[in-house]
Amino acid sequence: MTVLSFTVTFHSPFRVGSSYARDGVDAALDRHDPLPPDHLKGLMRASATDLLGLRPAEVDEVFGSPQNPSPWSWSSAHPDEDWEFSFRNRVEIDRVSRSAVKDHLVLGEQAWAGQARFEVTRVGALTDGAADRHILILRCAASAVHSLGSWRRRGLGWVGVVPDGPVSAEDVTALLSLAGGPR
């Protein structure tokens, strides 16, 4: 079984919205799982597609599609110490009066940790060549993630993600050949 480990270093608090509300909070997060596996997988998939420029078929092979599940499984991120939770306000300002717009104050939760770790585990069968290609894509895609969660343009969710054993120049060269060369 192949297990890839990654470290997330947080440069600011973050918020990944939950699917449920809580009294007194407009934008709640899941305090039991603030950085869930589906969010991490989605970030890496978007990175592979948008930043690394991989072909859709290659991305679907690694991350899965409606027709074929991914041969990889993501864990939640677990901090080195406990998550710290706090609140953050957002308010809409009227352009004419330069005052707060009535009923446009949002109270949201945010989480913080110095670092957290997550794993991507191989759960499906792959040939040796395909496994090596997938590992390259997963490592490079994770390294290209620099923000997560919502309110990123408001200063939240700035991160760095590093696989155990940093991505090398040889890895980048191999990835460029997969993506069809330099762009």
Buried (B, 14 or more C-beta within 10 A) or exposed (E): EBEBBBBBEBEBBBBBBBEEEEEEBEBBBBEEBBBBBEBBBBBBBBBBBEBBBBEEEBBBBBBBEEEEEBBBBBBBBBBEEEBEBEEBEEEEEEEEEEEEEEEEEEEBBBBBBEBBBBBBBBEEEBEEEEBEBBBBBBBBBBBBBBBBBBBBEEEBBBBBBBBEEEBEEEBBEBBBEBBEEEE
